[in-house]
Amino acid sequence: MTEQEYYDACWIVFATKGRLPPIDWNDADLRDAANAYSRRMWSNEEATYTVDRDKFELLWRQRCVDLLNRNHPGIQPLRTEQS
């Protein structure tokens, strides 16, 4: 799962459940949950309008730090230009 796919799946779970998925879910479990919740959201188009995007972004940044600390292969450190 790429970082973008992981981000999107986490967004779908957050928009549906109000929290990020457990950090130890494997890619298949996260994909299955995101697919199931996508169908649920499709029936409720208001779901994404009422979600606190700022809260998600804050939790997402923390999740990235947590994954980096675990050496997760899908999340890479940000590359910075050195002078």
C-alpha positions, 0 to 999 in steps of 0.5 A: 500500500502506498502512502497515498493509499494509506492516507485515503484509507485512513481518511475513509475510516476517520470520516466514518468512525471518527478515529484512525484505524488501529496502527497495527492493522495490516494492509488487507484489513485496512483495505477491506475496512476502507472498501466497506466504509466507502459503501457506507459513505456513498449512501450518506454524502453528508458524511464528508461535509461534517468531518473535522478535517483539521482533526484528521490532519493532526492525527494523520501527522502523529500517525506518520511519526508513529509509523516512522518510529516503527520503520513502516515501509509505506511511510518515508521520511520527508526529503529536505533540500540541504544548502 
